[in-house]
């Protein structure tokens, strides 16, 4: 794991020395370990434990240096250079040191080593933290930046602060928790520091802790108490979301030694559940019997995956359902989902109709219910009249014949080409076959049907149905007979007669040649 830490030569992260009194100096290094290739850093180091306590350290820009270190410019490849962006020291009451630098030329350095050093002057007795700020103004800080082209924050960076104390005594242990553990915008967050204690007075009232000082990282005033409540906000009236570094400072009763504990509290934006629907039709005016194609599109405009139900209906005889598909999942940021339905208008009287599509979230409340419903209107026009359909064919056919069928569609005696023709042949055995008609001219079509050599024999029916937009459909029926041919009906008798003739002829020939007489004489 990569590690960013504040250490002091000879002390490490715990700079406890009663001999470092006022007028003394000490140095700390900000070091980086196992960060991989890096290209920049921007770090703010706080050296006052709390704005409510006296400052015991000071420093200046001349006491901050990048040399020796990763960004001092030494040993860089050709075309690569280090650039110092800022060294800024903000004295009391801010008590911060900000240092930022980057590499130019598209190069990186290995993230193992010193970033910068700071020399502090000790001006009083007490204790303080040397703390790296991890969040500000609701945003996580870009502490150490990785290589190009992404220049992302070094992932999984563990930040370790240092602690300075030149006052005698045993420091307390600061601990706190907060609820809810995943607060959202506007939530009141409860902070509880009653787990904190002073090791040498843990059984006393308050577990040996005299003061609890809270800073919430949202520019709000500090709070006091072992248990506090806070709504994160950038202004007194506007709640805030983002990452906030909450710092607790406790002071023990017997020695008056402060220590700090900090953590990042992420205030989340509330979940946005928002489903929307739109609807369209392929035509807004139709004649009865002309179907309408309906397209319904469902959107997830929120930030969560949603289970959604859809209902489509229109205002005929109250509210008549058109479609009610099963519940479906629409993932966050996915493409809208479209559905296509067909509405038959054959039995609809002329009128204006409205189709309505509505969506509903399952187990969630929609933040914008106004877009949960959409509608579109269409008009069914009165029919001009009934389409006259006539079908004609022969009356008797035999096996092997082809039945030729003619269809004539007309209105008021004038031929009219229908939009579609349905031809159904019903056989004597009850089975049926669809026939394909070919247009010959306006209103006139023809179809053929080959009769099998084996029948079936009997009465066949042809049902013709013609449809045209604006007309009532027309239907016609014609029948014909399929009978056995003369040869197939008389074939056995002919064969018997032919056999008798052949036998008689054979007998006559035998008599003339004397074969039968010789037999008699013998």
FIPA-916743 format. One line per field, with one value per residue (C-alpha): residue number from 0; residue in one letter; x negated, y negated, z negated. Coordinates in Angstrom, 3 decimals. Layout:
N
num: [NUM	...]
residuo: [a	...]
x: [X	...]
y: [Y	...]
z: [Z	...]
//
This chain:
522
num: [0	1	2	3	4	5	6	7	8	9	10	11	12	13	14	15	16	17	18	19	20	21	22	23	24	25	26	27	28	29	30	31	32	33	34	35	36	37	38	39	40	41	42	43	44	45	46	47	48	49	50	51	52	53	54	55	56	57	58	59	60	61	62	63	64	65	66	67	68	69	70	71	72	73	74	75	76	77	78	79	80	81	82	83	84	85	86	87	88	89	90	91	92	93	94	95	96	97	98	99	100	101	102	103	104	105	106	107	108	109	110	111	112	113	114	115	116	117	118	119	120	121	122	123	124	125	126	127	128	129	130	131	132	133	134	135	136	137	138	139	140	141	142	143	144	145	146	147	148	149	150	151	152	153	154	155	156	157	158	159	160	161	162	163	164	165	166	167	168	169	170	171	172	173	174	175	176	177	178	179	180	181	182	183	184	185	186	187	188	189	190	191	192	193	194	195	196	197	198	199	200	201	202	203	204	205	206	207	208	209	210	211	212	213	214	215	216	217	218	219	220	221	222	223	224	225	226	227	228	229	230	231	232	233	234	235	236	237	238	239	240	241	242	243	244	245	246	247	248	249	250	251	252	253	254	255	256	257	258	259	260	261	262	263	264	265	266	267	268	269	270	271	272	273	274	275	276	277	278	279	280	281	282	283	284	285	286	287	288	289	290	291	292	293	294	295	296	297	298	299	300	301	302	303	304	305	306	307	308	309	310	311	312	313	314	315	316	317	318	319	320	321	322	323	324	325	326	327	328	329	330	331	332	333	334	335	336	337	338	339	340	341	342	343	344	345	346	347	348	349	350	351	352	353	354	355	356	357	358	359	360	361	362	363	364	365	366	367	368	369	370	371	372	373	374	375	376	377	378	379	380	381	382	383	384	385	386	387	388	389	390	391	392	393	394	395	396	397	398	399	400	401	402	403	404	405	406	407	408	409	410	411	412	413	414	415	416	417	418	419	420	421	422	423	424	425	426	427	428	429	430	431	432	433	434	435	436	437	438	439	440	441	442	443	444	445	446	447	448	449	450	451	452	453	454	455	456	457	458	459	460	461	462	463	464	465	466	467	468	469	470	471	472	473	474	475	476	477	478	479	480	481	482	483	484	485	486	487	488	489	490	491	492	493	494	495	496	497	498	499	500	501	502	503	504	505	506	507	508	509	510	511	512	513	514	515	516	517	518	519	520	521]
residuo: [x	x	x	x	x	x	x	x	x	x	x	x	x	x	x	x	x	x	x	x	x	x	x	x	x	x	x	x	x	x	x	x	x	x	x	x	x	x	x	x	x	x	x	x	x	x	x	x	x	x	x	x	x	x	x	x	x	x	x	x	x	x	x	x	x	x	x	x	x	x	x	x	x	x	x	x	x	x	x	x	x	x	x	x	x	x	x	x	x	x	x	x	x	x	x	x	x	x	x	x	x	x	x	x	x	x	x	x	x	x	x	x	x	x	x	x	x	x	x	x	x	x	x	x	x	x	x	x	x	x	x	x	x	x	x	x	x	x	x	x	x	x	x	x	x	x	x	x	x	x	x	x	x	x	x	x	x	x	x	x	x	x	x	x	x	x	x	x	x	x	x	x	x	x	x	x	x	x	x	x	x	x	x	x	x	x	x	x	x	x	x	x	x	x	x	x	x	x	x	x	x	x	x	x	x	x	x	x	x	x	x	x	x	x	x	x	x	x	x	x	x	x	x	x	x	x	x	x	x	x	x	x	x	x	x	x	x	x	x	x	x	x	x	x	x	x	x	x	x	x	x	x	x	x	x	x	x	x	x	x	x	x	x	x	x	x	x	x	x	x	x	x	x	x	x	x	x	x	x	x	x	x	x	x	x	x	x	x	x	x	x	x	x	x	x	x	x	x	x	x	x	x	x	x	x	x	x	x	x	x	x	x	x	x	x	x	x	x	x	x	x	x	x	x	x	x	x	x	x	x	x	x	x	x	x	x	x	x	x	x	x	x	x	x	x	x	x	x	x	x	x	x	x	x	x	x	x	x	x	x	x	x	x	x	x	x	x	x	x	x	x	x	x	x	x	x	x	x	x	x	x	x	x	x	x	x	x	x	x	x	x	x	x	x	x	x	x	x	x	x	x	x	x	x	x	x	x	x	x	x	x	x	x	x	x	x	x	x	x	x	x	x	x	x	x	x	x	x	x	x	x	x	x	x	x	x	x	x	x	x	x	x	x	x	x	x	x	x	x	x	x	x	x	x	x	x	x	x	x	x	x	x	x	x	x	x	x	x	x	x	x	x	x	x	x	x	x	x	x	x	x	x	x	x	x	x	x	x	x	x	x	x	x	x	x	x	x	x	x	x	x	x	x	x	x	x	x	x	x	x	x	x	x	x	x	x	x	x	x	x	x	x]
x: [0.000	-1.264	-1.967	-2.276	-3.605	-5.069	-8.198	-11.025	-14.607	-15.360	-11.738	-9.564	-5.949	-5.880	-8.006	-7.803	-10.712	-10.462	-13.827	-12.567	-11.457	-10.640	-13.394	-14.282	-13.854	-13.123	-12.606	-9.972	-9.990	-6.930	-7.834	-6.227	-6.476	-5.372	-3.387	-4.644	-5.433	-4.309	-4.291	-3.123	-2.021	-0.016	-0.069	1.166	-0.312	1.501	-0.755	1.883	4.037	7.071	7.896	9.355	6.010	2.832	0.166	-3.126	-4.980	-5.861	-7.679	-8.380	-8.762	-12.532	-12.244	-10.616	-12.761	-12.400	-16.080	-17.111	-14.009	-12.108	-11.250	-14.543	-15.382	-18.439	-18.904	-15.971	-16.201	-16.863	-13.849	-12.402	-12.461	-10.939	-8.807	-7.912	-4.338	-3.995	-5.417	-2.946	-3.018	0.146	-0.698	1.560	4.564	4.347	0.995	0.606	-2.186	-1.233	-3.779	-3.063	-5.408	-5.267	-7.480	-7.490	-8.251	-5.886	-8.227	-7.741	-9.796	-9.539	-7.247	-9.719	-11.423	-11.108	-8.697	-9.708	-11.004	-9.869	-11.818	-9.662	-10.408	-9.087	-7.483	-5.648	-5.004	-2.170	-1.199	-0.031	0.512	-1.309	1.625	1.943	5.274	7.124	10.271	11.299	14.498	16.259	13.626	10.866	7.462	5.259	2.315	0.029	0.635	-0.185	-1.689	-0.361	1.909	4.524	2.753	5.033	4.699	2.452	4.939	5.193	2.865	2.532	1.952	0.108	-0.240	-2.871	-2.429	-4.623	-4.644	-7.055	-4.738	-4.929	-2.071	-0.256	1.748	5.349	6.741	9.234	11.924	15.288	18.002	20.866	24.309	25.758	22.707	23.748	25.379	27.024	27.537	29.432	29.073	28.350	25.217	24.652	21.047	20.144	16.717	17.560	15.184	12.278	10.400	7.317	5.299	4.385	7.911	10.197	12.414	13.168	16.238	15.995	13.207	10.672	11.558	12.129	12.879	14.125	13.524	15.024	14.199	16.351	14.467	17.407	16.415	18.988	18.031	16.365	18.593	18.097	19.248	18.761	21.873	22.823	25.151	24.270	25.813	23.034	23.506	21.534	23.912	26.268	29.249	27.846	26.954	23.755	22.679	19.126	16.117	15.496	12.615	13.998	11.397	11.917	9.516	9.803	7.995	7.468	8.389	5.165	2.437	4.297	2.717	4.584	4.673	6.508	8.482	9.790	11.788	13.377	17.183	18.784	22.119	23.898	26.352	29.763	30.857	32.736	35.535	36.989	38.713	40.197	42.253	43.042	45.520	46.050	48.242	47.567	50.696	53.118	56.055	57.309	60.381	62.015	60.241	56.843	54.492	52.366	48.759	47.906	44.348	43.789	40.329	39.356	36.404	34.429	33.487	32.366	29.157	30.346	31.321	35.107	37.776	40.631	44.187	45.836	49.514	50.936	54.664	57.064	60.370	62.839	65.709	64.049	60.414	59.596	56.226	53.893	50.841	49.529	46.118	44.402	42.323	38.841	35.453	34.044	30.422	29.042	27.506	28.788	30.418	34.178	36.329	38.917	42.062	44.244	47.940	50.732	54.218	56.937	59.594	62.093	64.881	64.205	66.887	65.725	64.361	61.266	59.401	56.497	53.886	52.155	48.915	47.983	44.981	44.585	41.489	41.501	40.587	39.404	40.882	40.441	39.003	40.691	44.055	45.098	43.204	44.630	47.473	47.662	50.523	51.221	54.514	55.820	59.064	61.103	62.809	66.192	66.025	66.925	69.024	68.808	66.331	68.119	66.141	67.195	65.463	66.106	64.845	66.034	68.635	67.174	63.554	61.822	58.585	55.555	57.466	56.385	59.082	58.947	60.486	61.305	61.994	63.552	63.519	65.735	67.651	70.809	70.070	66.533	63.497	61.442	58.063	58.207	55.368	55.400	57.205	57.566	58.448	59.212	59.973	62.004	61.815	64.480	62.511	62.617	58.986	58.201	55.488	54.622	54.360	52.323	54.088	52.300	53.555	54.574	55.948	57.706	60.005	59.430	57.277	56.753	55.655	55.203	55.386	54.211	56.502	54.744	55.212	56.518	59.020	60.551	63.789	66.796	67.731	65.008	65.654	63.664	64.032	62.731	62.303	61.196	60.031	59.415	58.818	61.964	64.266	66.076	64.474	66.302	66.712	67.819	68.266	68.285	68.315	67.355	67.435	64.545	65.773	64.032	63.306	65.277	62.231	61.570	65.263	65.697	62.205	62.903	65.907	63.947	61.133	63.565	65.203	61.867	60.827	63.958	63.394	59.831	60.885	63.607	61.193	58.723	61.399	62.475	58.946	58.421	61.615	60.691	57.314	58.888	57.290	60.588	61.932	58.863	59.445	63.080	62.106	59.618]
y: [0.000	-3.503	-5.670	-9.427	-10.271	-12.997	-11.920	-13.600	-12.294	-10.480	-10.521	-9.097	-10.128	-10.625	-13.655	-13.559	-15.276	-17.456	-18.954	-20.604	-23.745	-27.228	-28.563	-25.109	-23.904	-20.534	-19.290	-17.060	-15.343	-14.549	-11.198	-8.975	-5.174	-2.657	-5.208	-4.080	-6.661	-10.160	-13.512	-16.087	-16.736	-19.378	-19.024	-21.264	-20.546	-21.860	-22.442	-23.675	-21.002	-23.286	-26.934	-27.060	-26.252	-28.251	-27.762	-26.290	-26.142	-28.576	-28.440	-30.475	-29.933	-29.992	-26.980	-24.849	-23.044	-20.413	-19.523	-16.848	-15.158	-13.687	-17.124	-18.959	-18.546	-16.373	-13.238	-13.873	-12.633	-14.990	-17.127	-16.753	-19.451	-20.087	-23.161	-24.537	-25.797	-27.222	-27.371	-29.204	-29.569	-30.855	-31.860	-31.899	-31.517	-29.323	-27.637	-25.806	-25.093	-24.406	-23.015	-22.047	-20.984	-19.143	-17.591	-19.104	-17.224	-14.290	-12.466	-10.862	-9.894	-6.788	-7.473	-6.479	-9.301	-12.801	-15.347	-18.302	-19.236	-21.870	-23.257	-24.446	-26.872	-25.880	-28.914	-27.360	-24.208	-21.840	-19.349	-19.570	-17.468	-17.753	-16.892	-16.494	-17.868	-15.216	-17.151	-20.764	-22.484	-19.154	-17.630	-15.112	-16.646	-15.573	-14.944	-12.977	-12.778	-9.761	-9.576	-10.958	-10.800	-10.378	-12.301	-10.639	-10.694	-7.895	-5.191	-3.692	-6.295	-5.885	-9.208	-9.169	-12.306	-13.144	-14.305	-16.758	-17.096	-18.808	-18.829	-16.168	-13.754	-10.890	-11.925	-10.730	-8.493	-10.086	-7.963	-8.742	-7.226	-8.694	-7.674	-7.181	-5.554	-6.661	-10.067	-11.869	-15.539	-17.249	-14.412	-15.256	-13.300	-12.230	-12.171	-10.267	-10.665	-8.912	-6.126	-8.521	-8.176	-9.115	-5.956	-7.091	-8.300	-6.047	-5.209	-8.813	-10.718	-11.454	-8.866	-11.562	-13.828	-17.537	-18.998	-17.803	-20.143	-19.383	-20.859	-19.549	-20.782	-22.701	-26.158	-25.933	-27.097	-24.509	-22.530	-21.358	-18.217	-14.472	-13.952	-16.467	-16.677	-18.344	-19.047	-19.607	-22.843	-25.472	-28.212	-28.275	-27.505	-25.293	-21.654	-20.334	-17.038	-15.832	-14.684	-16.410	-15.868	-15.793	-16.424	-15.726	-17.169	-16.005	-17.381	-15.282	-16.470	-15.978	-17.097	-19.304	-17.460	-17.599	-14.825	-14.598	-12.010	-12.657	-10.828	-11.563	-11.715	-11.333	-13.127	-11.537	-13.043	-11.458	-8.716	-10.081	-7.777	-9.141	-7.129	-8.829	-7.721	-9.015	-7.764	-8.182	-6.684	-6.117	-8.072	-10.421	-9.921	-6.525	-4.960	-2.166	1.169	-0.524	0.562	-1.953	-1.243	-2.593	-3.178	-3.650	-4.555	-4.302	-6.229	-6.010	-9.629	-8.960	-7.570	-4.120	-0.902	-0.752	1.935	0.494	1.428	0.107	-0.239	-1.374	-2.016	-4.250	-5.966	-3.604	-2.437	-4.014	-2.955	0.069	1.807	2.070	3.584	4.371	6.028	7.752	5.726	5.048	3.757	0.550	0.012	-3.385	-5.246	-2.592	-3.343	-3.927	-0.850	-0.942	1.129	1.442	2.305	2.535	1.169	2.589	0.008	2.260	1.935	-1.635	-4.177	-7.468	-9.657	-11.245	-8.831	-9.303	-6.635	-6.919	-5.253	-5.304	-3.962	-3.262	-2.495	0.660	0.060	-3.513	-7.020	-8.974	-12.452	-13.765	-12.057	-14.596	-12.623	-9.237	-9.590	-10.505	-10.529	-10.908	-11.288	-9.896	-10.205	-7.415	-8.828	-7.639	-4.944	-5.956	-2.819	0.936	2.497	4.854	8.048	10.642	13.972	16.270	19.596	22.682	24.991	28.486	29.641	33.019	34.388	32.736	29.587	26.067	23.958	20.359	17.841	14.211	11.476	8.096	5.262	2.248	-0.588	-2.000	0.025	-1.358	0.909	0.171	1.673	3.077	2.662	6.412	9.559	12.733	15.881	19.071	22.404	24.804	28.450	31.159	32.776	29.521	28.489	25.105	23.419	19.748	18.669	15.829	13.463	11.548	8.168	8.004	4.451	1.958	3.982	7.275	10.118	13.755	16.858	20.492	23.779	27.154	30.078	33.244	36.416	38.115	35.503	35.146	35.195	33.130	29.489	26.839	23.314	20.130	17.247	13.867	10.824	7.462	4.522	0.907	-2.093	-4.148	-1.279	1.404	4.738	6.807	10.587	13.053	16.831	19.225	23.033	25.628	29.403	31.755	35.040	38.199	38.180	40.531	42.779	43.067	43.857	46.466	47.838	51.220	52.086	51.189	53.485	56.385	55.944	55.733	58.987	60.779	59.601	60.764	64.197	64.625	63.729	66.295	69.020	68.170	68.341	71.703	73.097	71.907	73.564	76.813	77.037	77.582	80.003	82.178	82.533	83.608	86.209	87.766]
z: [0.000	0.807	-2.212	-2.757	-6.217	-8.363	-10.238	-12.094	-11.918	-15.135	-16.329	-13.552	-13.800	-17.585	-18.406	-22.175	-23.925	-27.029	-26.179	-22.985	-24.761	-23.606	-21.378	-20.022	-16.451	-14.890	-11.349	-9.796	-6.419	-4.315	-2.793	-0.181	0.019	2.683	4.702	8.121	10.820	9.823	11.588	9.015	5.432	3.571	-0.217	-3.027	-6.469	-9.573	-12.584	-15.072	-16.664	-16.930	-16.201	-19.714	-21.372	-21.597	-18.920	-20.113	-16.743	-13.968	-10.639	-7.516	-3.765	-4.133	-6.444	-3.721	-1.171	1.559	1.448	1.127	2.470	5.393	6.819	6.316	10.025	9.510	11.636	13.968	17.585	20.475	21.341	17.845	15.174	11.761	11.201	7.791	7.920	4.420	0.935	-1.258	-5.025	-6.707	-10.294	-13.351	-13.419	-10.258	-11.005	-7.687	-5.212	-1.603	0.865	4.494	7.313	10.617	13.285	16.782	19.974	19.549	17.148	13.729	10.705	8.581	5.632	2.909	1.025	-0.415	1.055	-1.141	-4.603	-7.134	-10.069	-12.973	-15.769	-19.196	-20.849	-23.804	-25.786	-24.945	-22.269	-18.679	-15.590	-12.286	-10.099	-6.329	-5.122	-3.119	-2.210	-1.781	-0.642	-0.285	2.001	1.465	2.007	4.912	2.615	4.927	8.683	10.811	14.314	17.607	19.469	16.717	13.918	11.384	7.624	6.358	5.299	1.808	0.346	-3.416	-5.167	-8.516	-10.649	-13.263	-16.853	-18.766	-22.564	-24.929	-27.937	-30.659	-31.290	-29.638	-26.575	-26.244	-23.475	-21.071	-19.480	-17.916	-15.751	-13.745	-12.516	-9.999	-8.460	-4.940	-5.466	-2.577	-1.826	-4.629	-7.149	-10.758	-11.644	-15.238	-16.500	-19.656	-21.341	-24.606	-23.606	-24.245	-27.523	-29.520	-30.255	-33.784	-34.658	-32.640	-35.647	-36.542	-35.508	-31.816	-31.607	-32.398	-29.448	-30.151	-26.720	-23.331	-20.391	-16.959	-13.543	-10.664	-7.603	-6.125	-7.427	-10.213	-13.723	-16.008	-18.373	-21.952	-23.746	-23.839	-21.713	-19.040	-16.059	-12.783	-9.378	-6.842	-4.897	-3.015	-4.164	-7.153	-4.931	-2.144	-2.986	-1.455	0.081	0.591	-1.441	-4.785	-7.160	-10.691	-13.409	-17.094	-19.687	-23.281	-26.336	-29.426	-32.885	-34.812	-32.378	-29.914	-26.979	-23.667	-21.051	-17.737	-15.799	-12.262	-9.618	-6.240	-6.290	-2.866	-2.555	0.389	2.775	2.095	4.440	7.435	8.608	11.825	14.541	17.593	20.592	24.080	26.678	30.428	33.183	36.871	37.890	36.185	38.582	39.703	41.178	39.253	39.791	40.292	37.486	35.553	34.579	31.117	29.867	26.139	24.812	21.122	19.635	16.384	15.646	12.078	10.612	9.569	11.380	11.444	11.641	13.657	14.640	17.819	18.696	22.056	22.575	24.503	23.715	25.349	23.152	20.164	20.312	22.462	21.960	24.946	23.273	19.799	20.220	17.283	14.825	16.215	15.028	16.512	15.373	14.469	17.448	19.869	23.199	23.118	23.674	26.447	26.894	30.005	29.868	32.494	31.925	34.171	35.075	36.923	34.365	33.283	34.119	35.656	32.870	31.278	29.003	26.601	25.870	22.479	21.385	17.702	15.779	12.096	10.028	7.931	4.256	4.890	4.908	8.120	7.561	10.696	11.143	13.786	16.466	15.435	17.954	21.627	24.128	27.828	29.712	32.981	34.936	36.482	39.583	40.848	43.527	47.091	47.464	47.826	50.220	52.610	53.202	55.801	56.269	59.257	60.533	62.402	60.907	61.630	61.761	62.059	60.578	62.192	63.155	62.077	60.496	61.699	59.324	60.182	57.624	58.312	55.738	56.436	54.855	56.402	59.540	60.004	59.586	56.458	55.601	52.063	49.557	48.924	50.006	47.982	49.914	48.000	49.690	47.524	48.630	48.277	45.437	43.418	43.941	45.437	47.489	47.988	51.606	53.052	55.447	58.192	59.334	63.015	63.089	60.849	58.599	60.502	59.146	59.959	58.051	59.051	57.208	58.618	57.751	56.664	58.730	55.611	54.511	52.055	54.010	53.037	52.487	52.043	50.728	51.375	48.896	50.097	47.820	49.142	46.984	47.870	45.639	45.299	46.286	44.396	45.364	48.001	47.996	50.660	50.926	53.898	54.127	56.739	57.066	57.662	59.218	60.418	64.171	66.591	67.005	63.292	62.680	65.580	65.791	64.012	66.292	69.401	68.346	67.703	71.117	72.823	71.156	72.385	75.956	75.957	74.632	77.286	80.029	78.798	78.791	82.345	83.667	82.012	83.599	87.049	86.827	85.736	82.388	80.645	83.291	83.143	79.498	80.120	82.748	80.498]
//
